[in-house]
Structure formats: structure tokens, C-alpha cells
Amino acid sequence: QTAVKAIQGITDTPLQLDTTKPDALETGLRIYNGKPIVNSVNGEEESMQTVLPLVKKYGASVVGLTLDKNGIPKTAQGRFEIAERILNRALSLGIRREDVYIDCLTLTASAEQAGVMETLEAVRRVKQELGLKTVLGVSNISFGLPSRELVTRNFLTMALYAGLDLPIINPNTDSMTSAVRTYKLLANIDKNAVDFIAHYGGENAQTSAPSKPQSADMTLEAAVSAGLKSEAGAITSVLLENTEPMHIVNQYLIPALDKAGMEFEKGKIFLPQLISSASAAQSAFEVIKSYLCEHSTETVNRGTIVLATVKGDIHDIGKNLVVLMLRNYGYQVIDLGK
């Protein structure tokens, strides 16, 4: 009770309550402000009967360990069965599926080498077949081995690919945090590489994701800069109520694109942000084109350009970006593709 009150008095970070004493656990849950995680319940009947009712009573989340009175199963199937047992009991008590996290338990590769892939297979099955969030104490894998950081980093990447959601790592170890950021980039979790670029883009790069301006104060230039497609289109629609279409193009959109291009050349932004800005500008141009079709015979057309990627060259991102930019500047582009 004293520990929970003291820690919550200095931080609003959610806490995980870890104790083997049911009375202490209930005391902590009763005075906790917010939604804690209980660590932990396992597949033993006594553990489930004691812990899960408290989780339900106080609206907490819970970590389920894939072990029981027989210890940690050697196989992925054995650990999966315990995870399923914990989940079914939790659901029967009215605990939500999303409040159950499963730890498939990492055994050291130095003593249980065959168990490494069993752990990863258990993570994959719990994630895919049970639809649960997964937890692993990643560094356990390298205990007793040389180059522990090397082993741990590679295991972390393998586990993330298998479906690990919540790796327990030292956030001050750059190789661990960089592995997570790189995985999120490659797995399309870190959209437009915002977090990755913020950390590794160099001194001139944006050090954080572009903040989304408040809708009431947002300008068209800000929407384009932040890559906000729907907002750019909406702002353009409002501007068209009292602003000439070509004035919007020449005074707002083209300067915004020019700025994005210059920042790209200087290394302040990178290709994902450049493409996002171009896409947002394209959204605004589409609104202008629709307006012109409805209100006049004037067209925004500086000429026609035909583009293609030569046969055998699969790297067409440069061509696609040129197509987008030319269209933004008022050219009709016929894109032949590859």
C-alpha cells in the first residue's frame, strides 16, 4: 500500500503489481488509481482461483505465465495449452480478452538450446490463435553465453516477428531499442518511418514527429508540411469560398512543396515525409480541379508529360514521386507504369 501510493505520487505511468501474497495484492489493487497490471497468474488451479477473481473485481489486466505444477513445458504445444487454460478461465469470470497478456517464458539458450524455437512458436500461436498480447523477458535468452548483447538483440528481432508485443528490455541499451525501432519500420508499424527518422535521421533531421496542428488554427501550408491529406483537402475547400483557385496554387501549395523539397535536399526530412507532403498537396489539387470543373471552364494544365519505368527496372519509387510532383504543379501526367 505504501509503495503504490508513493510511486503514484510521483509518476502517472501505469504500474505492474508483483507479489505472491494475495492479501498484499488486493490491498494494492484497492488503493490503486487507474488500471494496473497484475503479475502474475499461472496455469495452476490454486493460482487461477486466487488471482483471477481479484483481477476481475478491480478491473485490472493480468500477465499469465505458461507454467503449472509440472513446471515450464518443453514444447510450444504445452505452453500454448496452459495459455489457453488461463484465457478460458479469465473469460469465464468476465475478464476481457484484451486484458490478458501471456508470457511464454524465455529459457536460456546455453542450457535449453532446443527450447528457443519452442518459445518462439508458442508466442506465434498465442498471438495468432488466441489473439492475445504476448510478453517475454528477452535477456534471459543469453544468460551464460559470451556476447550476450548480440544474442539478445537477434532473439528480440526473431520474437518480434513471431508476434511479441511487450518485450522486457533495458531501454538504456541502444542495441535493444534500435532493434525495436528497426523492426517497427520494416513491419509497417512505424508509419512513414516517423519514429525511426526522428532517432536516426542526423542532427538536421526533425527530432520528433510533426505535431498535428489544431484544426481551428491549421493552415494549408501546415497541413501539407505534416502530410495531412484529409485536412489539406478540407482547408482548400474552405479557402475556395473566398480565394481564387490559382492564388491558392501559387501562394500556398507551390511554396509548401518548394519548402518540402528544400528540406529534403538539406536532410531535414526524408523520403517518407516528402511523399506524405506531396500526397497532401495532391489532395488539395484534386479539390481545386473539382471546383474548376463545377464553376468554370478554366483548367490547371501546364502541359502533358508521359513517364514510365524502363523494362527490367523494378525500382519505380523515383518515377512515382516525379509523377506526383508534376501533377501537383499542374501538369497532366500519363503514367505508363513499368
C-alpha positions, 0 to 999 in steps of 0.5 A, spaced: 500 500 500 505 504 501 509 503 495 503 504 490 501 510 493 508 513 493 510 511 486 503 514 484 505 520 487 510 521 483 509 518 476 502 517 472 505 511 468 501 505 469 504 500 474 505 492 474 503 489 481 508 483 483 507 479 489 505 472 491 501 474 497 494 475 495 492 479 501 498 484 499 495 484 492 488 486 493 490 491 498 494 494 492 489 493 487 484 497 492 488 503 493 490 503 486 488 509 481 487 507 474 488 500 471 494 496 473 497 490 471 497 484 475 503 479 475 502 474 475 497 468 474 499 461 472 496 455 469 495 452 476 488 451 479 490 454 486 493 460 482 487 461 477 482 461 483 486 466 487 488 471 482 483 471 477 477 473 481 481 479 484 483 481 477 476 481 475 473 485 481 478 491 480 478 491 473 485 490 472 489 486 466 493 480 468 500 477 465 499 469 465 505 465 465 505 458 461 507 454 467 503 449 472 505 444 477 509 440 472 513 446 471 515 450 464 513 445 458 518 443 453 514 444 447 510 450 444 504 445 444 504 445 452 505 452 453 500 454 448 495 449 452 496 452 459 495 459 455 489 457 453 487 454 460 488 461 463 484 465 457 478 460 458 478 461 465 479 469 465 473 469 460 469 465 464 469 470 470 468 476 465 475 478 464 476 481 457 480 478 452 484 484 451 486 484 458 490 478 458 497 478 456 501 471 456 508 470 457 511 464 454 517 464 458 524 465 455 529 459 457 536 460 456 539 458 450 546 455 453 542 450 457 535 449 453 538 450 446 532 446 443 527 450 447 528 457 443 524 455 437 519 452 442 518 459 445 518 462 439 512 458 436 508 458 442 508 466 442 506 465 434 500 461 436 498 465 442 498 471 438 495 468 432 490 463 435 488 466 441 489 473 439 492 475 445 498 480 447 504 476 448 510 478 453 517 475 454 523 477 458 528 477 452 535 477 456 534 471 459 535 468 452 543 469 453 544 468 460 551 464 460 553 465 453 559 470 451 556 476 447 550 476 450 548 483 447 548 480 440 544 474 442 539 478 445 538 483 440 537 477 434 532 473 439 528 480 440 528 481 432 526 473 431 520 474 437 518 480 434 516 477 428 513 471 431 508 476 434 511 479 441 508 485 443 511 487 450 518 485 450 522 486 457 528 490 455 533 495 458 531 501 454 538 504 456 541 499 451 541 502 444 542 495 441 535 493 444 531 499 442 534 500 435 532 493 434 525 495 436 525 501 432 528 497 426 523 492 426 517 497 427 519 500 420 520 494 416 513 491 419 509 497 417 508 499 424 512 505 424 508 509 419 512 513 414 518 511 418 516 517 423 519 514 429 525 511 426 527 518 422 526 522 428 532 517 432 536 516 426 535 521 421 542 526 423 542 532 427 538 536 421 533 531 421 526 533 425 527 530 432 520 528 433 514 527 429 510 533 426 505 535 431 498 535 428 496 542 428 489 544 431 484 544 426 481 551 428 488 554 427 491 549 421 493 552 415 494 549 408 501 550 408 501 546 415 497 541 413 501 539 407 508 540 411 505 534 416 502 530 410 495 531 412 491 529 406 484 529 409 485 536 412 489 539 406 483 537 402 478 540 407 482 547 408 482 548 400 475 547 400 474 552 405 479 557 402 475 556 395 469 560 398 473 566 398 480 565 394 481 564 387 483 557 385 490 559 382 492 564 388 491 558 392 496 554 387 501 559 387 501 562 394 500 556 398 501 549 395 507 551 390 511 554 396 509 548 401 512 543 396 518 548 394 519 548 402 518 540 402 523 539 397 528 544 400 528 540 406 529 534 403 535 536 399 538 539 406 536 532 410 531 535 414 526 530 412 526 524 408 523 520 403 517 518 407 515 525 409 516 528 402 511 523 399 506 524 405 507 532 403 506 531 396 500 526 397 497 532 401 498 537 396 495 532 391 489 532 395 488 539 395 489 539 387 484 534 386 479 539 390 481 545 386 480 541 379 473 539 382 471 546 383 474 548 376 470 543 373 463 545 377 464 553 376 468 554 370 471 552 364 478 554 366 483 548 367 490 547 371 494 544 365 501 546 364 502 541 359 502 533 358 508 529 360 508 521 359 513 517 364 514 510 365 519 505 368 524 502 363 523 494 362 527 490 367 527 496 372 523 494 378 525 500 382 519 505 380 519 509 387 523 515 383 518 515 377 512 515 382 514 521 386 516 525 379 509 523 377 506 526 383 510 532 383 508 534 376 501 533 377 501 537 383 504 543 379 499 542 374 501 538 369 497 532 366 501 526 367 500 519 363 503 514 367 505 508 363 507 504 369 513 499 368 
